[in-house]
Amino acid sequence: MAATVITRQQFLDDRQGRTFADVLNDREQPFDRVLEFFNSADRQRRMEESELHHNRPPLAGVVRELESVADVDRFLATMHPRRTKRLRQAVGVVVRMIMEHRGWKRTGKKGSLGVRAVRGRHAADPGAYHNTGGLAFWFLRAERYELADGMPYRSVRSRSKEMKPATPRASATNSRRKKPRQA
């Protein structure tokens, strides 16, 4: 499938995108670089594969590469957390616009991208909102999507409900027990 191209004007015409006019109009924010990043057919394919084959949010398929873009990383590391939050939210809108254009719909669920670092309440230090574990350094959660026509693969959870209840394996249970020491 050809790349879906999102322009600044399309972003501003979007019902959610227009609420991020401050991000578009702030010259310090690397929003044009974000649009350039996501307007790639290869990255959009990886976003879809993230949902289809890895059961992860689309952003999970490209987040490490996005965070390695020097302008994006520098901005997220050096600016006030409120400004970085706005950029991170705007990234979510770009992802939604691309996924919807490619035939996906939101599920209303979020998927994890990382584990937040411990910080003071309402920290205002630049770079305060980063992760210590997980896939991403700056992004915590991302929207999950499903194909509008239905998913081609069922989840492990739904498939496991059809299986007969497993009988407990006595040998496995017994082998895990600590045996008393003999004198």
C-alpha positions in Angstrom: 0.0 0.0 0.0 1.2 3.5 -0.8 2.2 5.8 2.0 -0.5 8.0 3.6 0.8 11.5 3.5 -0.3 13.8 6.3 0.3 17.5 5.7 0.2 20.4 8.2 -3.1 21.6 6.7 -4.7 18.1 6.9 -3.6 17.9 10.6 -5.2 21.3 11.3 -8.4 20.2 9.5 -8.7 17.1 11.7 -11.1 17.4 14.6 -8.3 16.5 17.1 -5.4 18.0 15.2 -6.8 21.5 15.3 -6.5 21.4 19.1 -2.8 21.2 18.7 -2.3 24.4 16.7 0.1 25.5 19.4 2.4 22.6 18.6 2.3 23.4 14.8 2.9 27.1 15.4 5.8 26.7 17.8 9.0 26.9 15.8 11.0 25.1 18.5 8.8 22.0 18.3 10.0 19.4 15.7 6.5 18.8 14.4 7.5 19.1 10.7 10.2 16.4 11.4 7.5 14.2 13.0 5.3 14.6 9.9 8.2 13.8 7.6 9.0 10.7 9.8 5.5 9.3 9.7 4.9 10.0 5.9 7.0 6.9 5.1 5.4 3.8 3.5 7.9 1.5 5.3 7.2 3.0 8.7 3.4 2.8 8.1 3.8 -0.9 7.1 5.7 -1.5 10.4 2.9 0.3 12.4 0.3 -2.1 10.9 2.5 -5.1 11.4 2.9 -4.1 15.1 -0.9 -4.5 15.6 -1.3 -7.5 13.3 1.6 -9.7 14.2 2.9 -8.5 17.5 -0.3 -7.5 19.3 1.2 -4.1 20.2 0.2 -0.5 19.4 1.2 0.8 16.0 3.5 3.3 17.6 5.5 0.4 19.1 6.6 -0.6 15.6 8.4 2.7 15.0 8.9 4.4 18.4 12.5 3.6 18.9 13.4 5.0 15.5 11.3 8.1 16.2 13.0 8.7 19.5 16.4 8.4 17.7 15.6 11.3 15.5 18.0 14.0 16.9 15.5 16.9 16.8 12.8 14.9 18.5 15.0 13.4 21.2 16.6 16.8 21.9 13.2 18.5 22.3 11.8 15.8 24.6 15.0 15.9 26.7 15.4 19.6 27.1 11.9 21.2 27.2 9.3 21.7 30.0 7.3 18.5 30.4 4.0 20.3 29.5 5.4 21.2 26.1 6.8 17.7 25.5 3.4 16.2 26.5 1.7 18.3 23.8 4.1 17.0 21.2 3.7 13.4 22.3 -0.1 13.8 22.2 0.2 15.3 18.7 2.2 12.3 17.6 -0.7 10.1 18.8 -3.1 12.2 16.5 -0.8 11.7 13.5 -0.7 7.9 14.2 -4.5 7.9 14.4 -5.0 9.8 11.2 -2.6 7.4 9.4 -4.2 4.3 10.8 -7.8 5.4 10.0 -6.8 6.4 6.5 -5.4 2.8 6.1 -8.6 1.1 7.2 -8.1 0.8 10.9 -10.3 2.0 13.8 -9.5 2.7 17.4 -10.3 0.1 20.1 -10.5 2.5 23.0 -7.7 0.7 24.7 -4.1 1.7 25.3 -1.0 -0.4 25.0 2.1 0.0 27.1 5.3 1.4 25.6 7.4 1.8 28.8 7.7 2.0 32.5 7.9 5.6 33.9 10.9 6.6 36.0 10.2 7.6 39.6 10.0 11.4 39.8 8.7 14.1 42.1 5.0 14.9 41.8 4.3 17.5 39.0 8.0 17.6 38.1 8.9 20.6 35.9 12.5 19.7 35.1 13.3 19.2 31.5 13.4 15.4 30.6 11.6 14.5 33.9 9.0 12.3 32.1 11.0 9.4 30.7 10.9 5.7 31.1 13.3 3.3 32.9 12.0 0.1 31.2 10.0 -1.1 28.2 10.3 -0.3 24.6 10.2 3.5 24.5 12.2 6.1 26.5 9.8 9.1 26.1 6.4 7.5 25.3 4.4 5.7 28.0 1.2 4.4 26.3 -0.3 4.4 22.8 -3.7 3.8 21.3 -4.6 0.3 20.0 -6.3 -0.3 16.7 -8.2 -3.0 14.8 -9.1 -3.4 11.2 -12.5 -2.0 10.3 -13.3 -5.2 8.5 -12.2 -7.4 11.4 -8.8 -8.8 12.4 -7.5 -11.8 10.5 -6.0 -13.4 13.6 -7.6 -14.1 16.9 -6.0 -13.3 20.2 -4.4 -15.9 22.4 -7.0 -15.1 25.1 -9.9 -15.8 22.8 -8.4 -18.9 21.4 -7.6 -20.3 24.8 -11.2 -20.0 25.9 -12.1 -22.6 23.3 -9.7 -25.2 24.7 -10.7 -27.8 27.1 -9.8 -27.0 30.7 -6.3 -28.3 31.2 -5.9 -30.9 33.9 -3.2 -30.1 36.4 0.0 -31.9 35.8 0.9 -33.7 39.0 4.5 -34.4 37.9 5.2 -30.7 37.2 3.7 -29.6 40.5 5.6 -32.2 42.4 8.9 -31.5 40.7 8.8 -27.8 41.8 8.4 -28.7 45.5 11.5 -28.4 47.6 12.6 -31.8 48.8 13.6 -32.2 52.4 17.3 -32.5 53.0 18.5 -35.8 54.4 21.0 -35.9 57.2 
